Amino acid sequence: MLESDASQPAPKWSNLRVLSEFARPHLPSLLLGLVLALCGSAATLATPMVTKWVLDTLDTGASLKGPILTLVVLLIVGAVLGCAQWIVLGTAAEKVVFDARSSLVRRFLAATVPSLQSRSVGELVTRVTSDTLLLREAASSAAVNILNAAALTIGTIVLMGVLDLPLLGVTMVAIVFASILFAVLMPRISAAEARTQESLGQLGGVLEGGLRAIRTVKVSLAEDRVGALVTNNASDAKKHAITAVRVSATAWTVAWTAIQGSIIAILGFGAWRVADGEMAVSTLIAFLLYAFTLMGPVSELAQNVTSVQSGIAAAIRIREMQSLPTEQYDEVVDVVAKTNAAAPLIELRDVTVSYHGSNQPALRDVSLVIPTRGHMAIVGPSGAGKTTLLSTVLRFVEPRSGEVLLHGVGYDALDHRAVRESLAYVEQETPVVPGTIRENVVFSHPDATDEEVQAVLRLLRLDDAIEALPNGLDTALTATSLSGGQRQRIAMARAVLRPSALLLLDEATAQVDTLTEAAIVDAINERARTGAVVTIAHRLSTVRDADWIVVMEDGRIRNIGNHDELMDKDDLYRDMVVAGRLDQGEAMLEDC
Ligand SMILES: Nc1ncnc2c1ncn2[C@@H]1O[C@H](COP(=O)(O)OP(=O)(O)OP(=O)(O)O)[C@@H](O)[C@H]1O
């Protein structure tokens, strides 16, 4: 990774278009900011001329009231315009960041599951929190500042020329020198900053993974190794940031010294011309004021060019995320109107599924009917395609060929939400969402009544344990405050509470406490009486009473039948049961 980072080129100016797309919605504010900035610059440009007017008035002995008053007006106007510009552009900058963040979050939540799973969560988070910050100035005030600084530089040079051409010649030497220096060094600075940002993204990914698996990390005595991986990225970020600091420090020091040197040269050469009577003192003073003024726009140009270059790199990374493929949410589909009541709940017809980058299909020509009522258990060795089958029904993955139908309507004719309206799902990891126990349980059905919640908690035998908590259902729930079994039962309660035609359950493991096992079996049986339940089963207790057991192997369905039928006719099933792969209890084997 280090090597690829090191070879990463500086962001290309041709990608400015990507950055400008973030600025486009805020064009009116940016134009207002530009007008305010240009008016402020006009006030700045007028000030040395008015100062010369004050000095010339001193020579003539006329009243100083007019020029002094003009200076004060210029000061106030300049301050008001500067403040207004700051507010207008600052507001636009924050809006750019907000727009980018909210569009990224929307995109992530709408993206397909495989496209998200192919990236680390930490990297995705870094894009939202950190990269968007780099857009702040780059996609808002930078363009205005560059235009304004260019106008101020040109205006200052013109007025310097009006005052004294030979002195302008001396100044131009310093300006050209500083410009060449920045043109050479700026791309190196922004390339280093882009690499810093890349390393931060990688750091986020590694740190997130390490913290997520903190128990495994500790038990594996891997704190130092994980720490080293994270700090390698941090050190990489530091290395690139230090390069940026060193190059910046050198560029600025040399440029400032050149400009200061030119001021000394202007002073010396100007004083000589004043002594020769070729120039008035007031002209020299006005010229010097312009020379000092020039420092502002020159440094502004350099700073904003750097910020635009970092912004381009961030904009490209953000655009890449914004082009993640999304699920289909746009069509409003009336499933009921399309439904064929006689059709099965779900039907797979010759479905083949392949994962990106894998040449072996995970499902091969699978045909299966899931009726509207009853319990279907799916069993098979690891890698047989059980999870892929569930993912296909849930529409997390799309078949390469074949068709999936809901009540006789092809998935292609339905949007993803319309499909999932009919489904409830308990995933293997049984995740806890942020919030209280109540929020976790009603997550899949926010309109559930208290009675419904209590009933489902009783069914999953969670009622007593939750009642014993100080705040009952309103106790904040964190992953660590729950036992594994309770977590599984909460996830099950969440799915059972949701009114759905089909409950899909990916059983975590065969190892679960007896209370959880009994509660889950009861919940499955209860639901199977009125609706459809499909489980990926690892426990004989789940499988044995299923109405249909689907035996999968190598992406195909080998056999379908009940427990007794399969014990008779399917070697693989019998082997799985006899070898205890569907359970650990010897007692269970003897039972069957
Ligand atoms: N995201 C993925 N990318 C590439 N290949 C995958 C992906 N997920 C699964 N596979 C492959 O697809 C095949 C079927 O995997 P699947 O997870 O569906 O099997 P499974 O029967 O659920 O296995 P297990 O019981 O171990 O969970 C396997 O060969 C697996 O390596």
The ligand as a Gaussian input file, in Angstrom:
#p B3LYP/6-31G(d) Opt

LIG

0 1
 N      -19.189000     -12.089000      -1.002000
 C      -18.725000     -13.171000      -1.644000
 N      -17.825000     -13.010000      -2.645000
 C      -17.349000     -14.100000      -3.312000
 N      -17.714000     -15.362000      -3.058000
 C      -18.608000     -15.583000      -2.070000
 C      -19.150000     -14.489000      -1.311000
 N      -20.008000     -15.005000      -0.396000
 C      -19.998000     -16.351000      -0.582000
 N      -19.156000     -16.690000      -1.572000
 C      -18.897000     -18.042000      -2.080000
 O      -20.124000     -18.602000      -2.502000
 C      -20.216000     -19.963000      -2.108000
 C      -21.469000     -20.173000      -1.247000
 O      -21.320000     -19.443000      -0.071000
 P      -22.472000     -19.323000       1.033000
 O      -22.019000     -18.355000       2.060000
 O      -23.759000     -19.076000       0.363000
 O      -22.463000     -20.813000       1.630000
 P      -23.105000     -21.337000       2.971000
 O      -23.709000     -22.647000       2.622000
 O      -24.010000     -20.324000       3.550000
 O      -21.832000     -21.539000       3.864000
 P      -21.703000     -21.381000       5.477000
 O      -22.530000     -22.468000       6.088000
 O      -20.239000     -21.616000       5.691000
 O      -22.142000     -20.004000       5.825000
 C      -18.934000     -20.300000      -1.362000
 O      -18.068000     -20.940000      -2.257000
 C      -18.384000     -18.964000      -0.965000
 O      -16.978000     -18.981000      -0.957000

